[in-house]
Amino acid sequence: MNTRNSSNPISPSGPSIDETTGEYATFARIQVDRWRDGQRETVEDVVAEEVPIALEYNGISHAVMMATPADLEDFALGFSLTEGILASPGELYECDIVPGCEGVQVQMRIATERFVALKEKRRNLTGRTGCGLCGAETLEQAVRHPQAVQGGAGFTVAQVHAAFEQMQAGQQLQQATGATHAAAWMDAAGRIVLVREDVGRHNALDKLIGALAEEKTDFSQGAAIITSRASYEMVQKAATVGIGFIAAVSAPTALAIRLAEETDVTLLGFVRKQGHVVYAGPHRLR
């Protein structure tokens, strides 16, 4: 089942589903009172949908994340790779999207050895928007240290800033609602070739990584462009799959910078208005 943008009224039971296509609405239209300069105006507003997404592996629930109900197959694969549940896309055998009364179930069948390892971790992540560590039971589970990124493409300052402008054209849900983050892929030639959106910044990056992995993209030959702050989790997810260049519109955290240095990831922040700050890995920026 696919997902789509749709103009639907808010439903108390969750986002509406087109009975013909089986696709979820990613936004809804509502009537609101807008106040400006002391004057009230009743207008139609567009708001992003946000629903619980339950990720299940071989029949066992592992994580519940609040997310935009779009590109869920990409999300499932990307999350599985960046969280170290799978080592390669080929270890995901099946992925079924099943609508429920309160949210969506993503039912995956994975390689037996990966499922055994997953059960041993005994993790039960209950995620919220903007929180990627909820439910981690130990400090070791909370802060993981990926292998250092090998090689990696370099980019000019002009390419990085042009990429942010290009990405905006692909942020259709953000343009409609003003409520979503985006993660985009800049290829080795400096072109934005893919954009994924979500109410959660981690989810947007996972969706991007999942889509790229499905296409067998070489993660070392490009850069992740993100519209959020560069938290530890964003660097960890990128480094886990071998992305060596991250450019963010906002600030990184100190832990994100330390992890970027440890994993040899180039990390840029505050990329806006033809300015930026290099926090780690300046050797990939020309």
C-alpha positions as CSV (number, residue, x, y, z in Angstrom):
1,M,0.0,0.0,0.0
2,N,1.3,3.4,-0.9
3,T,0.8,6.8,0.7
4,R,-0.1,10.2,-0.8
5,N,-0.9,13.8,-0.1
6,S,-4.6,14.4,0.2
7,S,-6.9,17.2,1.4
8,N,-9.2,15.6,4.0
9,P,-10.9,16.9,7.1
10,I,-9.5,15.9,10.4
11,S,-10.8,12.6,11.6
12,P,-10.9,11.7,15.3
13,S,-9.8,8.2,14.5
14,G,-6.7,9.2,12.5
15,P,-5.8,10.0,8.9
16,S,-8.3,9.0,6.2
17,I,-7.7,6.2,3.7
18,D,-8.8,6.2,0.2
19,E,-10.8,2.9,-0.2
20,T,-10.0,2.7,-3.9
21,T,-6.2,3.1,-3.6
22,G,-5.6,2.3,0.0
23,E,-3.4,5.4,0.4
24,Y,-3.1,7.5,3.5
25,A,-3.7,11.2,3.6
26,T,-0.6,13.1,4.8
27,F,-2.4,16.3,5.6
28,A,-5.8,17.6,6.5
29,R,-7.7,20.8,5.9
30,I,-9.5,22.5,8.8
31,Q,-11.3,25.8,9.5
32,V,-9.4,28.0,11.9
33,D,-9.6,31.6,13.3
34,R,-6.6,33.5,12.3
35,W,-5.7,36.7,14.2
36,R,-3.6,39.5,12.7
37,D,-3.4,43.1,14.0
38,G,-6.3,42.4,16.3
39,Q,-8.6,41.3,13.5
40,R,-10.1,37.8,13.3
41,E,-10.5,35.9,10.0
42,T,-11.9,32.4,9.6
43,V,-9.8,30.6,7.0
44,E,-8.9,27.1,5.9
45,D,-5.6,25.8,7.2
46,V,-3.6,22.8,6.1
47,V,-2.1,20.7,8.9
48,A,0.3,17.7,8.6
49,E,-0.9,14.3,9.7
50,E,1.0,12.4,12.5
51,V,0.3,8.8,13.4
52,P,1.8,6.0,15.5
53,I,3.8,3.7,13.2
54,A,4.5,0.2,14.8
55,L,7.5,-1.6,13.4
56,E,7.3,-5.3,13.8
57,Y,10.0,-7.9,13.0
58,N,9.0,-11.5,12.4
59,G,5.8,-10.9,14.3
60,I,7.3,-9.1,17.3
61,S,6.7,-5.4,17.9
62,H,10.0,-3.5,18.3
63,A,9.3,0.2,18.0
64,V,6.4,2.6,17.9
65,M,7.3,5.9,16.2
66,M,5.2,9.0,15.6
67,A,5.6,9.8,11.9
68,T,4.0,11.1,8.7
69,P,2.2,8.2,7.0
70,A,4.1,8.4,3.8
71,D,7.0,6.4,2.3
72,L,6.6,3.8,5.1
73,E,8.5,1.1,3.2
74,D,11.5,3.4,2.9
75,F,11.1,4.3,6.6
76,A,11.1,0.6,7.6
77,L,14.2,-0.3,5.6
78,G,16.1,2.9,6.6
79,F,15.3,2.5,10.3
80,S,16.3,-1.1,10.2
81,L,19.7,-0.2,8.7
82,T,20.5,2.8,10.8
83,E,19.6,1.1,14.0
84,G,21.8,-1.8,13.2
85,I,19.0,-4.3,13.0
86,L,19.9,-5.2,9.4
87,A,23.4,-5.1,7.9
88,S,22.1,-5.0,4.3
89,P,18.8,-4.3,2.4
90,G,18.8,-8.0,1.3
91,E,18.1,-9.1,4.8
92,L,14.6,-7.6,4.7
93,Y,12.5,-10.3,2.9
94,E,9.0,-8.8,3.2
95,C,7.4,-5.5,4.3
96,D,3.7,-5.2,4.6
97,I,1.8,-2.0,5.5
98,V,-1.3,-2.8,7.6
99,P,-3.7,0.0,8.6
100,G,-5.1,-0.1,12.1
101,C,-7.7,1.8,14.1
102,E,-5.1,3.9,16.0
103,G,-2.2,3.9,13.6
104,V,-0.2,1.7,11.1
105,Q,1.6,-1.6,11.5
106,V,4.7,-2.2,9.4
107,Q,5.1,-5.9,9.4
108,M,8.6,-7.0,8.3
109,R,10.1,-10.5,7.8
110,I,13.9,-10.4,8.2
111,A,16.8,-12.9,8.1
112,T,16.7,-15.4,11.0
113,E,20.1,-14.5,12.3
114,R,19.2,-10.8,12.4
115,F,16.0,-11.6,14.3
116,V,17.9,-13.7,16.8
117,A,20.3,-10.8,17.4
118,L,17.4,-8.4,17.7
119,K,15.7,-10.4,20.4
120,E,19.0,-10.6,22.4
121,K,19.1,-6.8,22.5
122,R,15.7,-6.7,24.4
123,R,15.1,-3.2,23.3
124,N,11.6,-1.7,23.2
125,L,11.8,1.8,21.7
126,T,8.7,3.9,22.1
127,G,9.6,6.9,20.0
128,R,8.2,10.4,19.9
129,T,8.7,13.1,17.3
130,G,12.3,14.4,17.8
131,C,13.3,11.7,20.2
132,G,15.3,8.8,18.9
133,L,16.5,7.2,22.1
134,C,13.3,6.7,24.1
135,G,13.2,3.2,25.6
136,A,16.9,2.4,25.4
137,E,17.6,0.3,28.5
138,T,21.4,0.9,28.9
139,L,23.9,3.6,28.2
140,E,25.6,1.3,25.7
141,Q,22.3,1.1,23.8
142,A,21.8,4.8,23.9
143,V,25.2,5.9,22.5
144,R,26.4,3.6,19.7
145,H,29.7,4.1,17.9
146,P,29.7,3.3,14.1
147,Q,32.8,2.5,12.2
148,A,34.6,5.4,10.7
149,V,33.4,6.4,7.2
150,Q,35.9,5.4,4.5
151,G,36.6,7.9,1.7
152,G,33.6,10.1,0.7
153,A,32.9,12.6,-1.9
154,G,33.9,16.3,-1.5
155,F,31.8,19.3,-2.4
156,T,32.3,23.0,-2.9
157,V,30.7,25.6,-0.7
158,A,28.6,26.8,-3.7
159,Q,27.3,23.2,-4.3
160,V,26.2,22.9,-0.7
161,H,24.3,26.2,-0.7
162,A,22.7,25.5,-4.1
163,A,21.6,22.1,-2.7
164,F,19.5,23.7,0.0
165,E,17.8,25.9,-2.5
166,Q,17.1,22.8,-4.8
167,M,15.8,20.8,-1.8
168,Q,13.0,23.4,-1.1
169,A,11.3,22.5,-4.4
170,G,10.9,18.9,-3.2
171,Q,9.4,19.9,0.2
172,Q,5.8,19.8,-0.9
173,L,4.4,18.8,2.5
174,Q,6.4,21.5,4.2
175,Q,5.1,24.1,1.7
176,A,1.6,23.1,2.4
177,T,1.8,22.7,6.2
178,G,4.9,24.3,7.6
179,A,5.2,21.4,10.0
180,T,7.7,18.9,8.5
181,H,11.4,18.3,8.2
182,A,13.2,17.1,5.1
183,A,16.3,15.0,4.3
184,A,17.7,15.2,0.8
185,W,20.4,13.4,-1.1
186,M,23.0,15.4,-3.0
187,D,24.9,13.2,-5.4
188,A,28.6,13.5,-6.3
189,A,27.8,16.1,-8.9
190,G,26.1,18.3,-6.4
191,R,22.5,17.7,-7.5
192,I,19.6,17.0,-5.3
193,V,18.2,13.7,-6.6
194,L,15.8,12.6,-3.8
195,V,13.9,14.2,-0.9
196,R,11.9,12.7,1.9
197,E,9.7,14.5,4.4
198,D,8.3,13.7,7.9
199,V,7.2,15.4,11.0
200,G,10.2,13.8,12.7
201,R,13.7,14.7,11.6
202,H,15.0,11.2,12.3
203,N,12.2,9.7,10.3
204,A,12.9,11.9,7.3
205,L,16.5,10.7,7.3
206,D,15.5,7.1,7.7
207,K,13.1,7.4,4.8
208,L,15.8,8.9,2.7
209,I,18.3,6.2,3.6
210,G,15.8,3.5,3.0
211,A,14.9,4.8,-0.4
212,L,18.6,5.1,-1.4
213,A,19.4,1.6,-0.1
214,E,16.6,0.1,-2.1
215,E,18.3,1.7,-5.2
216,K,21.7,0.4,-4.1
217,T,23.1,3.9,-3.8
218,D,26.8,4.2,-2.9
219,F,26.4,6.2,0.4
220,S,30.0,7.4,0.2
221,Q,29.4,9.3,-3.0
222,G,27.0,12.0,-1.8
223,A,25.8,14.0,1.1
224,A,22.8,14.2,3.4
225,I,21.2,17.6,3.5
226,I,18.8,18.1,6.4
227,T,16.4,20.9,7.5
228,S,16.8,20.3,11.2
229,R,19.5,20.5,13.9
230,A,22.3,17.9,13.6
231,S,21.7,15.9,16.7
232,Y,23.8,12.9,17.7
233,E,21.2,10.5,16.2
234,M,21.4,12.1,12.8
235,V,25.2,11.7,12.7
236,Q,25.0,8.2,14.0
237,K,22.4,7.1,11.4
238,A,24.4,8.7,8.6
239,A,27.7,7.2,9.7
240,T,26.2,3.7,10.2
241,V,25.4,3.4,6.5
242,G,28.6,5.2,5.3
243,I,27.5,8.8,4.7
244,G,30.5,11.0,5.1
245,F,29.0,14.4,4.6
246,I,26.1,16.1,6.5
247,A,24.9,19.6,6.0
248,A,22.3,21.0,8.4
249,V,20.3,24.2,8.4
250,S,20.6,24.5,12.2
251,A,23.1,23.7,14.9
252,P,24.7,20.4,15.9
253,T,25.1,19.2,19.5
254,A,28.4,18.7,21.2
255,L,27.9,14.9,21.1
256,A,27.1,15.0,17.4
257,I,30.3,16.9,16.8
258,R,32.4,14.4,18.8
259,L,30.8,11.5,17.0
260,A,31.4,13.2,13.6
261,E,35.1,13.6,14.5
262,E,35.3,10.0,15.7
263,T,33.7,8.6,12.5
264,D,35.4,11.0,10.1
265,V,32.1,12.6,9.0
266,T,32.1,16.1,7.6
267,L,29.5,18.1,9.6
268,L,28.3,21.5,8.6
269,G,25.7,23.5,10.5
270,F,23.8,26.8,10.1
271,V,23.9,26.5,6.3
272,R,21.8,29.5,5.4
273,K,22.1,32.9,3.6
274,Q,25.4,31.9,2.0
275,G,27.0,31.3,5.4
276,H,27.8,28.1,7.2
277,V,29.9,26.7,10.1
278,V,32.3,23.7,9.7
279,Y,32.2,21.6,12.9
280,A,34.1,18.5,11.7
281,G,35.8,17.0,8.7
282,P,36.8,20.1,6.7
283,H,38.8,18.0,4.3
284,R,35.7,17.2,2.2
285,L,34.7,20.8,1.8
286,R,36.4,22.6,-1.2
